[in-house]
Structure formats: structure tokens, C-alpha cells
């Protein structure tokens, strides 16, 4: 399997409400989740237009500091 810097085909994305990074071939980078019928923007809870343009996804990275509240 070719290395795509961690990007996976959209068909393999979780469909359980998990927030993920999404790649749209027209818009570029998005952040959202699957609501059971559509991919949804995380910042406004609106359906992402052009669902067919979503090609890849990847998990969110670990936050700075390893996920705890330390600065």
C-alpha cells in the first residue's frame, strides 16, 4: 500500500460520530464527523456540500503535551 502520509480512503472512515480530518479535492482540509447520513462540518454542524469530493480522511493528531492539560 502506498504511503499517503497517514491519509486513508474515505470509504474506510469511521461512521460512528468520531471527529476526523477530511480531505476534499475542491476545498482542501476539513474537520468533521459522519452523522449517520452525511459528513458534517465541525465548526458549524452543517452538511459538507459536495460529499462526492471527499476523498480521504485521517485521525486527529494527539494534542500538544500528549493530550493532558499541561502547557
Predicted model as a PDB file, atoms N, CA, C, CB and O in Angstrom, pLDDT in the B-factor column:
MODEL        1                                                                  
ATOM      1  N   UNK A   1       0.852  -1.184   0.000  1.00 45.00           N  
ATOM      2  CA  UNK A   1       0.000   0.000   0.000  1.00 45.00           C  
ATOM      3  C   UNK A   1       0.896   1.246   0.000  1.00 45.00           C  
ATOM      4  CB  UNK A   1      -0.969  -0.001   1.237  1.00 45.00           C  
ATOM      5  O   UNK A   1       1.820   1.328   0.810  1.00 45.00           O  
ATOM      6  N   UNK A   2       0.649   2.201  -0.877  1.00 57.00           N  
ATOM      7  CA  UNK A   2       1.486   3.395  -0.936  1.00 57.00           C  
ATOM      8  C   UNK A   2       1.310   4.257   0.317  1.00 57.00           C  
ATOM      9  CB  UNK A   2       1.155   4.214  -2.192  1.00 57.00           C  
ATOM     10  O   UNK A   2       0.240   4.280   0.926  1.00 57.00           O  
ATOM     11  N   UNK A   3       2.369   4.957   0.685  1.00 69.00           N  
ATOM     12  CA  UNK A   3       2.324   5.852   1.836  1.00 69.00           C  
ATOM     13  C   UNK A   3       1.675   7.167   1.420  1.00 69.00           C  
ATOM     14  CB  UNK A   3       3.748   6.097   2.409  1.00 69.00           C  
ATOM     15  O   UNK A   3       2.185   7.860   0.540  1.00 69.00           O  
ATOM     16  N   UNK A   4       0.558   7.514   2.045  1.00 82.00           N  
ATOM     17  CA  UNK A   4      -0.145   8.767   1.774  1.00 82.00           C  
ATOM     18  C   UNK A   4      -0.079   9.698   2.975  1.00 82.00           C  
ATOM     19  CB  UNK A   4      -1.605   8.494   1.400  1.00 82.00           C  
ATOM     20  O   UNK A   4      -1.014  10.455   3.239  1.00 82.00           O  
ATOM     21  N   UNK A   5       1.049   9.636   3.711  1.00 87.00           N  
ATOM     22  CA  UNK A   5       1.242  10.489   4.884  1.00 87.00           C  
ATOM     23  C   UNK A   5       0.117  10.343   5.902  1.00 87.00           C  
ATOM     24  CB  UNK A   5       1.353  11.936   4.456  1.00 87.00           C  
ATOM     25  O   UNK A   5      -0.268  11.315   6.553  1.00 87.00           O  
ATOM     26  N   UNK A   6      -0.404   9.134   6.037  1.00 90.00           N  
ATOM     27  CA  UNK A   6      -1.447   8.876   7.027  1.00 90.00           C  
ATOM     28  C   UNK A   6      -2.870   9.048   6.518  1.00 90.00           C  
ATOM     29  CB  UNK A   6      -1.248   9.765   8.184  1.00 90.00           C  
ATOM     30  O   UNK A   6      -3.818   8.740   7.240  1.00 90.00           O  
ATOM     31  N   UNK A   7      -3.040   9.535   5.290  1.00 96.00           N  
ATOM     32  CA  UNK A   7      -4.381   9.703   4.717  1.00 96.00           C  
ATOM     33  C   UNK A   7      -4.890   8.360   4.229  1.00 96.00           C  
ATOM     34  CB  UNK A   7      -4.371  10.736   3.557  1.00 96.00           C  
ATOM     35  O   UNK A   7      -4.162   7.598   3.592  1.00 96.00           O  
ATOM     36  N   UNK A   8      -6.158   8.079   4.537  1.00 97.00           N  
ATOM     37  CA  UNK A   8      -6.795   6.817   4.176  1.00 97.00           C  
ATOM     38  C   UNK A   8      -7.988   7.083   3.268  1.00 97.00           C  
ATOM     39  CB  UNK A   8      -7.236   6.042   5.439  1.00 97.00           C  
ATOM     40  O   UNK A   8      -8.551   8.177   3.313  1.00 97.00           O  
ATOM     41  N   UNK A   9      -8.387   6.120   2.448  1.00 97.00           N  
ATOM     42  CA  UNK A   9      -9.556   6.316   1.578  1.00 97.00           C  
ATOM     43  C   UNK A   9     -10.804   6.633   2.408  1.00 97.00           C  
ATOM     44  CB  UNK A   9      -9.802   5.059   0.708  1.00 97.00           C  
ATOM     45  O   UNK A   9     -11.013   6.052   3.473  1.00 97.00           O  
ATOM     46  N   UNK A  10     -11.618   7.545   1.918  1.00 96.00           N  
ATOM     47  CA  UNK A  10     -12.808   7.983   2.643  1.00 96.00           C  
ATOM     48  C   UNK A  10     -13.737   6.815   2.963  1.00 96.00           C  
ATOM     49  CB  UNK A  10     -13.556   9.033   1.836  1.00 96.00           C  
ATOM     50  O   UNK A  10     -14.455   6.855   3.962  1.00 96.00           O  
ATOM     51  N   UNK A  11     -13.733   5.788   2.135  1.00 95.00           N  
ATOM     52  CA  UNK A  11     -14.593   4.624   2.371  1.00 95.00           C  
ATOM     53  C   UNK A  11     -14.272   3.911   3.681  1.00 95.00           C  
ATOM     54  CB  UNK A  11     -14.465   3.649   1.222  1.00 95.00           C  
ATOM     55  O   UNK A  11     -15.122   3.216   4.236  1.00 95.00           O  
ATOM     56  N   UNK A  12     -13.044   4.084   4.174  1.00 97.00           N  
ATOM     57  CA  UNK A  12     -12.642   3.411   5.409  1.00 97.00           C  
ATOM     58  C   UNK A  12     -12.825   4.284   6.654  1.00 97.00           C  
ATOM     59  CB  UNK A  12     -11.197   2.980   5.304  1.00 97.00           C  
ATOM     60  O   UNK A  12     -12.481   3.861   7.757  1.00 97.00           O  
ATOM     61  N   UNK A  13     -13.359   5.488   6.490  1.00 97.00           N  
ATOM     62  CA  UNK A  13     -13.524   6.416   7.624  1.00 97.00           C  
ATOM     63  C   UNK A  13     -14.551   5.901   8.625  1.00 97.00           C  
ATOM     64  CB  UNK A  13     -13.945   7.804   7.123  1.00 97.00           C  
ATOM     65  O   UNK A  13     -15.508   5.230   8.237  1.00 97.00           O  
ATOM     66  N   UNK A  14     -14.364   6.205   9.909  1.00 97.00           N  
ATOM     67  CA  UNK A  14     -15.332   5.779  10.914  1.00 97.00           C  
ATOM     68  C   UNK A  14     -16.688   6.443  10.693  1.00 97.00           C  
ATOM     69  CB  UNK A  14     -14.814   6.097  12.316  1.00 97.00           C  
ATOM     70  O   UNK A  14     -16.766   7.617  10.330  1.00 97.00           O  
ATOM     71  N   UNK A  15     -17.722   5.697  10.911  1.00 96.00           N  
ATOM     72  CA  UNK A  15     -19.087   6.206  10.728  1.00 96.00           C  
ATOM     73  C   UNK A  15     -19.829   6.203  12.070  1.00 96.00           C  
ATOM     74  CB  UNK A  15     -19.859   5.350   9.677  1.00 96.00           C  
ATOM     75  O   UNK A  15     -21.032   5.952  12.133  1.00 96.00           O  
ATOM     76  N   UNK A  16     -19.078   6.490  13.141  1.00 97.00           N  
ATOM     77  CA  UNK A  16     -19.650   6.417  14.479  1.00 97.00           C  
ATOM     78  C   UNK A  16     -19.670   7.759  15.214  1.00 97.00           C  
ATOM     79  CB  UNK A  16     -18.886   5.420  15.291  1.00 97.00           C  
ATOM     80  O   UNK A  16     -19.824   7.793  16.435  1.00 97.00           O  
ATOM     81  N   UNK A  17     -19.516   8.862  14.480  1.00 95.00           N  
ATOM     82  CA  UNK A  17     -19.518  10.182  15.100  1.00 95.00           C  
ATOM     83  C   UNK A  17     -18.147  10.669  15.540  1.00 95.00           C  
ATOM     84  CB  UNK A  17     -20.423  10.172  16.271  1.00 95.00           C  
ATOM     85  O   UNK A  17     -18.028  11.746  16.124  1.00 95.00           O  
ATOM     86  N   UNK A  18     -17.112   9.886  15.265  1.00 96.00           N  
ATOM     87  CA  UNK A  18     -15.742  10.278  15.611  1.00 96.00           C  
ATOM     88  C   UNK A  18     -15.320  11.484  14.769  1.00 96.00           C  
ATOM     89  CB  UNK A  18     -14.757   9.092  15.397  1.00 96.00           C  
ATOM     90  O   UNK A  18     -15.510  11.488  13.553  1.00 96.00           O  
ATOM     91  N   UNK A  19     -14.748  12.504  15.411  1.00 96.00           N  
ATOM     92  CA  UNK A  19     -14.210  13.651  14.677  1.00 96.00           C  
ATOM     93  C   UNK A  19     -12.935  13.224  13.966  1.00 96.00           C  
ATOM     94  CB  UNK A  19     -13.937  14.856  15.630  1.00 96.00           C  
ATOM     95  O   UNK A  19     -12.073  12.573  14.556  1.00 96.00           O  
ATOM     96  N   UNK A  20     -12.820  13.599  12.682  1.00 97.00           N  
ATOM     97  CA  UNK A  20     -11.652  13.259  11.877  1.00 97.00           C  
ATOM     98  C   UNK A  20     -11.286  14.440  10.983  1.00 97.00           C  
ATOM     99  CB  UNK A  20     -11.917  11.990  11.026  1.00 97.00           C  
ATOM    100  O   UNK A  20     -12.078  15.364  10.801  1.00 97.00           O  
ATOM    101  N   UNK A  21     -10.090  14.396  10.434  1.00 97.00           N  
ATOM    102  CA  UNK A  21      -9.703  15.319   9.375  1.00 97.00           C  
ATOM    103  C   UNK A  21     -10.173  14.718   8.064  1.00 97.00           C  
ATOM    104  CB  UNK A  21      -8.153  15.584   9.365  1.00 97.00           C  
ATOM    105  O   UNK A  21     -10.060  13.511   7.847  1.00 97.00           O  
ATOM    106  N   UNK A  22     -10.699  15.564   7.193  1.00 96.00           N  
ATOM    107  CA  UNK A  22     -11.212  15.126   5.898  1.00 96.00           C  
ATOM    108  C   UNK A  22     -10.502  15.899   4.793  1.00 96.00           C  
ATOM    109  CB  UNK A  22     -12.751  15.326   5.811  1.00 96.00           C  
ATOM    110  O   UNK A  22     -10.172  17.073   4.957  1.00 96.00           O  
ATOM    111  N   UNK A  23     -10.271  15.232   3.672  1.00 95.00           N  
ATOM    112  CA  UNK A  23      -9.690  15.900   2.511  1.00 95.00           C  
ATOM    113  C   UNK A  23     -10.732  15.968   1.413  1.00 95.00           C  
ATOM    114  CB  UNK A  23      -8.416  15.165   2.017  1.00 95.00           C  
ATOM    115  O   UNK A  23     -11.274  14.950   0.982  1.00 95.00           O  
ATOM    116  N   UNK A  24     -11.003  17.187   0.969  1.00 93.00           N  
ATOM    117  CA  UNK A  24     -11.944  17.455  -0.108  1.00 93.00           C  
ATOM    118  C   UNK A  24     -11.124  17.928  -1.299  1.00 93.00           C  
ATOM    119  CB  UNK A  24     -13.033  18.519   0.311  1.00 93.00           C  
ATOM    120  O   UNK A  24     -10.352  18.878  -1.174  1.00 93.00           O  
ATOM    121  N   UNK A  25     -11.278  17.281  -2.452  1.00 92.00           N  
ATOM    122  CA  UNK A  25     -10.432  17.625  -3.608  1.00 92.00           C  
ATOM    123  C   UNK A  25     -10.671  19.037  -4.135  1.00 92.00           C  
ATOM    124  CB  UNK A  25     -10.668  16.637  -4.723  1.00 92.00           C  
ATOM    125  O   UNK A  25      -9.844  19.547  -4.891  1.00 92.00           O  
ATOM    126  N   UNK A  26     -11.780  19.688  -3.758  1.00 90.00           N  
ATOM    127  CA  UNK A  26     -12.064  21.056  -4.188  1.00 90.00           C  
ATOM    128  C   UNK A  26     -11.663  22.057  -3.109  1.00 90.00           C  
ATOM    129  CB  UNK A  26     -13.553  21.214  -4.532  1.00 90.00           C  
ATOM    130  O   UNK A  26     -10.984  23.042  -3.400  1.00 90.00           O  
ATOM    131  N   UNK A  27     -12.073  21.817  -1.881  1.00 89.00           N  
ATOM    132  CA  UNK A  27     -11.884  22.768  -0.776  1.00 89.00           C  
ATOM    133  C   UNK A  27     -10.559  22.578  -0.057  1.00 89.00           C  
ATOM    134  CB  UNK A  27     -13.014  22.636   0.217  1.00 89.00           C  
ATOM    135  O   UNK A  27      -9.942  23.553   0.372  1.00 89.00           O  
ATOM    136  N   UNK A  28     -10.113  21.327   0.079  1.00 93.00           N  
ATOM    137  CA  UNK A  28      -8.912  21.025   0.842  1.00 93.00           C  
ATOM    138  C   UNK A  28      -9.260  20.435   2.193  1.00 93.00           C  
ATOM    139  CB  UNK A  28      -8.065  22.274   1.020  1.00 93.00           C  
ATOM    140  O   UNK A  28     -10.151  19.591   2.296  1.00 93.00           O  
ATOM    141  N   UNK A  29      -8.566  20.872   3.224  1.00 94.00           N  
ATOM    142  CA  UNK A  29      -8.678  20.289   4.558  1.00 94.00           C  
ATOM    143  C   UNK A  29      -9.952  20.722   5.277  1.00 94.00           C  
ATOM    144  CB  UNK A  29      -7.472  20.667   5.389  1.00 94.00           C  
ATOM    145  O   UNK A  29     -10.279  21.908   5.325  1.00 94.00           O  
ATOM    146  N   UNK A  30     -10.665  19.741   5.835  1.00 94.00           N  
ATOM    147  CA  UNK A  30     -11.860  19.974   6.643  1.00 94.00           C  
ATOM    148  C   UNK A  30     -11.768  19.137   7.903  1.00 94.00           C  
ATOM    149  CB  UNK A  30     -13.153  19.639   5.851  1.00 94.00           C  
ATOM    150  O   UNK A  30     -10.972  18.201   7.979  1.00 94.00           O  
ATOM    151  N   UNK A  31     -12.582  19.473   8.888  1.00 95.00           N  
ATOM    152  CA  UNK A  31     -12.680  18.727  10.139  1.00 95.00           C  
ATOM    153  C   UNK A  31     -14.150  18.438  10.351  1.00 95.00           C  
ATOM    154  CB  UNK A  31     -12.058  19.519  11.357  1.00 95.00           C  
ATOM    155  O   UNK A  31     -14.973  19.352  10.315  1.00 95.00           O  
ATOM    156  N   UNK A  32     -14.490  17.188  10.571  1.00 95.00           N  
ATOM    157  CA  UNK A  32     -15.900  16.878  10.728  1.00 95.00           C  
ATOM    158  C   UNK A  32     -16.149  15.473  11.222  1.00 95.00           C  
ATOM    159  CB  UNK A  32     -16.606  17.078   9.440  1.00 95.00           C  
ATOM    160  O   UNK A  32     -15.241  14.794  11.701  1.00 95.00           O  
ATOM    161  N   UNK A  33     -17.416  15.039  11.098  1.00 95.00           N  
ATOM    162  CA  UNK A  33     -17.842  13.710  11.523  1.00 95.00           C  
ATOM    163  C   UNK A  33     -19.011  13.247  10.672  1.00 95.00           C  
ATOM    164  CB  UNK A  33     -18.225  13.706  13.015  1.00 95.00           C  
ATOM    165  O   UNK A  33     -19.652  14.051   9.995  1.00 95.00           O  
ATOM    166  N   UNK A  34     -19.288  11.950  10.707  1.00 95.00           N  
ATOM    167  CA  UNK A  34     -20.409  11.331   9.989  1.00 95.00           C  
ATOM    168  C   UNK A  34     -21.610  11.333  10.914  1.00 95.00           C  
ATOM    169  CB  UNK A  34     -20.063   9.872   9.515  1.00 95.00           C  
ATOM    170  O   UNK A  34     -21.513  10.855  12.045  1.00 95.00           O  
ATOM    171  N   UNK A  35     -22.746  11.862  10.459  1.00 94.00           N  
ATOM    172  CA  UNK A  35     -23.931  11.966  11.316  1.00 94.00           C  
ATOM    173  C   UNK A  35     -24.935  10.835  11.104  1.00 94.00           C  
ATOM    174  CB  UNK A  35     -24.613  13.286  11.076  1.00 94.00           C  
ATOM    175  O   UNK A  35     -26.044  10.877  11.635  1.00 94.00           O  
ATOM    176  N   UNK A  36     -24.549   9.838  10.337  1.00 93.00           N  
ATOM    177  CA  UNK A  36     -25.442   8.733  10.026  1.00 93.00           C  
ATOM    178  C   UNK A  36     -25.944   8.773   8.594  1.00 93.00           C  
ATOM    179  CB  UNK A  36     -26.608   8.739  10.968  1.00 93.00           C  
ATOM    180  O   UNK A  36     -26.373   7.755   8.051  1.00 93.00           O  
ATOM    181  N   UNK A  37     -25.889   9.960   7.978  1.00 93.00           N  
ATOM    182  CA  UNK A  37     -26.298  10.126   6.582  1.00 93.00           C  
ATOM    183  C   UNK A  37     -25.295  10.929   5.764  1.00 93.00           C  
ATOM    184  CB  UNK A  37     -27.647  10.797   6.520  1.00 93.00           C  
ATOM    185  O   UNK A  37     -25.124  10.680   4.571  1.00 93.00           O  
ATOM    186  N   UNK A  38     -24.628  11.895   6.403  1.00 93.00           N  
ATOM    187  CA  UNK A  38     -23.744  12.838   5.700  1.00 93.00           C  
ATOM    188  C   UNK A  38     -22.517  13.148   6.549  1.00 93.00           C  
ATOM    189  CB  UNK A  38     -24.499  14.146   5.355  1.00 93.00           C  
ATOM    190  O   UNK A  38     -22.505  12.952   7.764  1.00 93.00           O  
ATOM    191  N   UNK A  39     -21.483  13.640   5.863  1.00 94.00           N  
ATOM    192  CA  UNK A  39     -20.353  14.232   6.569  1.00 94.00           C  
ATOM    193  C   UNK A  39     -20.744  15.654   6.950  1.00 94.00           C  
ATOM    194  CB  UNK A  39     -19.046  14.211   5.692  1.00 94.00           C  
ATOM    195  O   UNK A  39     -21.361  16.368   6.160  1.00 94.00           O  
ATOM    196  N   UNK A  40     -20.385  16.060   8.160  1.00 94.00           N  
ATOM    197  CA  UNK A  40     -20.805  17.345   8.731  1.00 94.00           C  
ATOM    198  C   UNK A  40     -19.571  18.143   9.155  1.00 94.00           C  
ATOM    199  CB  UNK A  40     -21.762  17.128   9.946  1.00 94.00           C  
ATOM    200  O   UNK A  40     -18.624  17.588   9.713  1.00 94.00           O  
ATOM    201  N   UNK A  41     -19.592  19.468   8.880  1.00 91.00           N  
ATOM    202  CA  UNK A  41     -18.523  20.373   9.336  1.00 91.00           C  
ATOM    203  C   UNK A  41     -18.524  20.437  10.853  1.00 91.00           C  
ATOM    204  CB  UNK A  41     -18.698  21.798   8.733  1.00 91.00           C  
ATOM    205  O   UNK A  41     -19.588  20.480  11.472  1.00 91.00           O  
ATOM    206  N   UNK A  42     -17.365  20.444  11.447  1.00 88.00           N  
ATOM    207  CA  UNK A  42     -17.299  20.529  12.909  1.00 88.00           C  
ATOM    208  C   UNK A  42     -17.559  21.939  13.414  1.00 88.00           C  
ATOM    209  CB  UNK A  42     -15.944  20.056  13.399  1.00 88.00           C  
ATOM    210  O   UNK A  42     -18.052  22.101  14.530  1.00 88.00           O  
ATOM    211  N   UNK A  43     -17.241  22.977  12.619  1.00 83.00           N  
ATOM    212  CA  UNK A  43     -17.345  24.337  13.136  1.00 83.00           C  
ATOM    213  C   UNK A  43     -18.756  24.910  13.076  1.00 83.00           C  
ATOM    214  CB  UNK A  43     -16.422  25.229  12.379  1.00 83.00           C  
ATOM    215  O   UNK A  43     -19.056  25.854  13.806  1.00 83.00           O  
ATOM    216  N   UNK A  44     -19.637  24.366  12.224  1.00 87.00           N  
ATOM    217  CA  UNK A  44     -20.985  24.938  12.142  1.00 87.00           C  
ATOM    218  C   UNK A  44     -22.084  23.882  12.101  1.00 87.00           C  
ATOM    219  CB  UNK A  44     -21.092  25.814  10.920  1.00 87.00           C  
ATOM    220  O   UNK A  44     -23.261  24.217  11.968  1.00 87.00           O  
ATOM    221  N   UNK A  45     -21.715  22.627  12.214  1.00 85.00           N  
ATOM    222  CA  UNK A  45     -22.665  21.500  12.206  1.00 85.00           C  
ATOM    223  C   UNK A  45     -23.535  21.458  10.956  1.00 85.00           C  
ATOM    224  CB  UNK A  45     -23.554  21.570  13.426  1.00 85.00           C  
ATOM    225  O   UNK A  45     -24.650  20.938  10.994  1.00 85.00           O  
ATOM    226  N   UNK A  46     -23.034  22.001   9.851  1.00 86.00           N  
ATOM    227  CA  UNK A  46     -23.744  21.966   8.573  1.00 86.00           C  
ATOM    228  C   UNK A  46     -23.206  20.810   7.725  1.00 86.00           C  
ATOM    229  CB  UNK A  46     -23.593  23.321   7.815  1.00 86.00           C  
ATOM    230  O   UNK A  46     -22.034  20.447   7.830  1.00 86.00           O  
ATOM    231  N   UNK A  47     -24.064  20.241   6.895  1.00 88.00           N  
ATOM    232  CA  UNK A  47     -23.649  19.182   5.981  1.00 88.00           C  
ATOM    233  C   UNK A  47     -22.587  19.732   5.032  1.00 88.00           C  
ATOM    234  CB  UNK A  47     -24.866  18.619   5.185  1.00 88.00           C  
ATOM    235  O   UNK A  47     -22.727  20.832   4.499  1.00 88.00           O  
ATOM    236  N   UNK A  48     -21.534  18.959   4.832  1.00 85.00           N  
ATOM    237  CA  UNK A  48     -20.478  19.373   3.907  1.00 85.00           C  
ATOM    238  C   UNK A  48     -21.008  19.245   2.484  1.00 85.00           C  
ATOM    239  CB  UNK A  48     -19.179  18.514   4.101  1.00 85.00           C  
ATOM    240  O   UNK A  48     -21.373  18.150   2.055  1.00 85.00           O  
ATOM    241  N   UNK A  49     -21.056  20.369   1.737  1.00 82.00           N  
ATOM    242  CA  UNK A  49     -21.521  20.281   0.354  1.00 82.00           C  
ATOM    243  C   UNK A  49     -20.530  19.480  -0.494  1.00 82.00           C  
ATOM    244  CB  UNK A  49     -21.720  21.693  -0.241  1.00 82.00           C  
ATOM    245  O   UNK A  49     -19.344  19.403  -0.172  1.00 82.00           O  
ATOM    246  N   UNK A  50     -21.020  18.897  -1.559  1.00 79.00           N  
ATOM    247  CA  UNK A  50     -20.136  18.159  -2.468  1.00 79.00           C  
ATOM    248  C   UNK A  50     -19.548  16.922  -1.830  1.00 79.00           C  
ATOM    249  CB  UNK A  50     -19.022  19.048  -2.945  1.00 79.00           C  
ATOM    250  O   UNK A  50     -18.351  16.666  -1.961  1.00 79.00           O  
ATOM    251  N   UNK A  51     -20.376  16.145  -1.137  1.00 83.00           N  
ATOM    252  CA  UNK A  51     -19.903  14.944  -0.446  1.00 83.00           C  
ATOM    253  C   UNK A  51     -19.046  14.065  -1.355  1.00 83.00           C  
ATOM    254  CB  UNK A  51     -21.089  14.141   0.079  1.00 83.00           C  
ATOM    255  O   UNK A  51     -18.130  13.391  -0.884  1.00 83.00           O  
ATOM    256  N   UNK A  52     -19.336  14.071  -2.636  1.00 87.00           N  
ATOM    257  CA  UNK A  52     -18.578  13.224  -3.568  1.00 87.00           C  
ATOM    258  C   UNK A  52     -17.141  13.701  -3.732  1.00 87.00           C  
ATOM    259  CB  UNK A  52     -19.265  13.193  -4.929  1.00 87.00           C  
ATOM    260  O   UNK A  52     -16.303  12.962  -4.249  1.00 87.00           O  
ATOM    261  N   UNK A  53     -16.842  14.934  -3.295  1.00 92.00           N  
ATOM    262  CA  UNK A  53     -15.486  15.462  -3.419  1.00 92.00           C  
ATOM    263  C   UNK A  53     -14.588  15.070  -2.254  1.00 92.00           C  
ATOM    264  CB  UNK A  53     -15.531  16.960  -3.534  1.00 92.00           C  
ATOM    265  O   UNK A  53     -13.385  15.327  -2.287  1.00 92.00           O  
ATOM    266  N   UNK A  54     -15.162  14.449  -1.220  1.00 94.00           N  
ATOM    267  CA  UNK A  54     -14.358  13.957  -0.109  1.00 94.00           C  
ATOM    268  C   UNK A  54     -13.665  12.678  -0.557  1.00 94.00           C  
ATOM    269  CB  UNK A  54     -15.232  13.710   1.165  1.00 94.00           C  
ATOM    270  O   UNK A  54     -14.320  11.717  -0.960  1.00 94.00           O  
ATOM    271  N   UNK A  55     -12.336  12.671  -0.485  1.00 95.00           N  
ATOM    272  CA  UNK A  55     -11.585  11.523  -0.997  1.00 95.00           C  
ATOM    273  C   UNK A  55     -10.823  10.764   0.079  1.00 95.00           C  
ATOM    274  CB  UNK A  55     -10.624  11.979  -2.046  1.00 95.00           C  
ATOM    275  O   UNK A  55     -10.616   9.557  -0.048  1.00 95.00           O  
ATOM    276  N   UNK A  56     -10.398  11.460   1.149  1.00 96.00           N  
ATOM    277  CA  UNK A  56      -9.548  10.830   2.157  1.00 96.00           C  
ATOM    278  C   UNK A  56      -9.892  11.354   3.554  1.00 96.00           C  
ATOM    279  CB  UNK A  56      -8.058  11.082   1.840  1.00 96.00           C  
ATOM    280  O   UNK A  56     -10.558  12.376   3.714  1.00 96.00           O  
ATOM    281  N   UNK A  57      -9.421  10.628   4.538  1.00 97.00           N  
ATOM    282  CA  UNK A  57      -9.587  11.027   5.931  1.00 97.00           C  
ATOM    283  C   UNK A  57      -8.347  10.596   6.703  1.00 97.00           C  
ATOM    284  CB  UNK A  57     -10.883  10.405   6.553  1.00 97.00           C  
ATOM    285  O   UNK A  57      -7.548   9.794   6.219  1.00 97.00           O  
ATOM    286  N   UNK A  58      -8.196  11.133   7.902  1.00 97.00           N  
ATOM    287  CA  UNK A  58      -7.157  10.674   8.821  1.00 97.00           C  
ATOM    288  C   UNK A  58      -7.581  11.017  10.237  1.00 97.00           C  
ATOM    289  CB  UNK A  58      -5.774  11.312   8.484  1.00 97.00           C  
ATOM    290  O   UNK A  58      -8.334  11.969  10.444  1.00 97.00           O  
ATOM    291  N   UNK A  59      -7.110  10.254  11.213  1.00 96.00           N  
ATOM    292  CA  UNK A  59      -7.455  10.556  12.602  1.00 96.00           C  
ATOM    293  C   UNK A  59      -6.865  11.897  13.023  1.00 96.00           C  
ATOM    294  CB  UNK A  59      -6.959   9.439  13.537  1.00 96.00           C  
ATOM    295  O   UNK A  59      -5.881  12.364  12.449  1.00 96.00           O  
ATOM    296  N   UNK A  60      -7.473  12.500  14.021  1.00 94.00           N  
ATOM    297  CA  UNK A  60      -6.913  13.733  14.572  1.00 94.00           C  
ATOM    298  C   UNK A  60      -5.578  13.424  15.238  1.00 94.00           C  
ATOM    299  CB  UNK A  60      -7.893  14.389  15.585  1.00 94.00           C  
ATOM    300  O   UNK A  60      -5.421  12.353  15.825  1.00 94.00           O  
ATOM    301  N   UNK A  61      -4.621  14.332  15.160  1.00 92.00           N  
ATOM    302  CA  UNK A  61      -3.342  14.102  15.833  1.00 92.00           C  
ATOM    303  C   UNK A  61      -3.512  14.230  17.345  1.00 92.00           C  
ATOM    304  CB  UNK A  61      -2.271  15.096  15.326  1.00 92.00           C  
ATOM    305  O   UNK A  61      -4.485  14.808  17.829  1.00 92.00           O  
ATOM    306  N   UNK A  62      -2.553  13.683  18.073  1.00 91.00           N  
ATOM    307  CA  UNK A  62      -2.532  13.853  19.517  1.00 91.00           C  
ATOM    308  C   UNK A  62      -2.270  15.320  19.831  1.00 91.00           C  
ATOM    309  CB  UNK A  62      -1.457  12.940  20.176  1.00 91.00           C  
ATOM    310  O   UNK A  62      -1.383  15.929  19.231  1.00 91.00           O  
ATOM    311  N   UNK A  63      -3.027  15.898  20.762  1.00 89.00           N  
ATOM    312  CA  UNK A  63      -2.802  17.315  21.107  1.00 89.00           C  
ATOM    313  C   UNK A  63      -1.396  17.536  21.692  1.00 89.00           C  
ATOM    314  CB  UNK A  63      -3.874  17.794  22.120  1.00 89.00           C  
ATOM    315  O   UNK A  63      -0.782  16.591  22.189  1.00 89.00           O  
ATOM    316  N   UNK A  64      -0.894  18.747  21.636  1.00 92.00           N  
ATOM    317  CA  UNK A  64       0.406  19.045  22.244  1.00 92.00           C  
ATOM    318  C   UNK A  64       0.400  18.647  23.708  1.00 92.00           C  
ATOM    319  CB  UNK A  64       0.752  20.540  22.098  1.00 92.00           C  
ATOM    320  O   UNK A  64      -0.608  18.805  24.396  1.00 92.00           O  
ATOM    321  N   UNK A  65       1.522  18.132  24.184  1.00 84.00           N  
ATOM    322  CA  UNK A  65       1.620  17.718  25.574  1.00 84.00           C  
ATOM    323  C   UNK A  65       1.041  16.334  25.809  1.00 84.00           C  
ATOM    324  CB  UNK A  65       0.924  18.714  26.456  1.00 84.00           C  
ATOM    325  O   UNK A  65       0.895  15.912  26.957  1.00 84.00           O  
ATOM    326  N   UNK A  66       0.708  15.621  24.740  1.00 61.00           N  
ATOM    327  CA  UNK A  66       0.243  14.246  24.871  1.00 61.00           C  
ATOM    328  C   UNK A  66      -1.213  14.096  25.266  1.00 61.00           C  
ATOM    329  CB  UNK A  66       1.071  13.550  25.856  1.00 61.00           C  
ATOM    330  O   UNK A  66      -1.636  12.997  25.628  1.00 61.00           O  
ATOM    331  N   UNK A  67      -1.996  15.173  25.209  1.00 56.00           N  
ATOM    332  CA  UNK A  67      -3.416  15.046  25.470  1.00 56.00           C  
ATOM    333  C   UNK A  67      -3.857  15.495  26.844  1.00 56.00           C  
ATOM    334  CB  UNK A  67      -3.814  13.661  25.279  1.00 56.00           C  
ATOM    335  O   UNK A  67      -5.056  15.540  27.118  1.00 56.00           O  
ATOM    336  N   UNK A  68      -2.915  15.832  27.722  1.00 59.00           N  
ATOM    337  CA  UNK A  68      -3.340  16.318  29.036  1.00 59.00           C  
ATOM    338  C   UNK A  68      -3.433  17.837  28.995  1.00 59.00           C  
ATOM    339  CB  UNK A  68      -2.357  15.854  30.156  1.00 59.00           C  
ATOM    340  O   UNK A  68      -3.227  18.440  27.942  1.00 59.00           O  
ATOM    341  N   UNK A  69      -3.736  18.455  30.113  1.00 58.00           N  
ATOM    342  CA  UNK A  69      -3.944  19.913  30.146  1.00 58.00           C  
ATOM    343  C   UNK A  69      -2.680  20.703  30.445  1.00 58.00           C  
ATOM    344  CB  UNK A  69      -4.984  20.253  31.172  1.00 58.00           C  
ATOM    345  O   UNK A  69      -2.753  21.914  30.657  1.00 58.00           O  
ATOM    346  N   UNK A  70      -1.521  20.047  30.468  1.00 56.00           N  
ATOM    347  CA  UNK A  70      -0.267  20.775  30.721  1.00 56.00           C  
ATOM    348  C   UNK A  70       0.104  21.621  29.519  1.00 56.00           C  
ATOM    349  CB  UNK A  70       0.879  19.798  31.055  1.00 56.00           C  
ATOM    350  O   UNK A  70      -0.060  21.194  28.376  1.00 56.00           O  
ATOM    351  N   UNK A  71       0.599  22.807  29.772  1.00 52.00           N  
ATOM    352  CA  UNK A  71       1.017  23.703  28.685  1.00 52.00           C  
ATOM    353  C   UNK A  71       2.450  23.447  28.316  1.00 52.00           C  
ATOM    354  CB  UNK A  71       0.834  25.169  29.079  1.00 52.00           C  
ATOM    355  O   UNK A  71       2.984  24.103  27.422  1.00 52.00           O  
TER     356      UNK A  71                                                      
ENDMDL                                                                          
END                                                                             
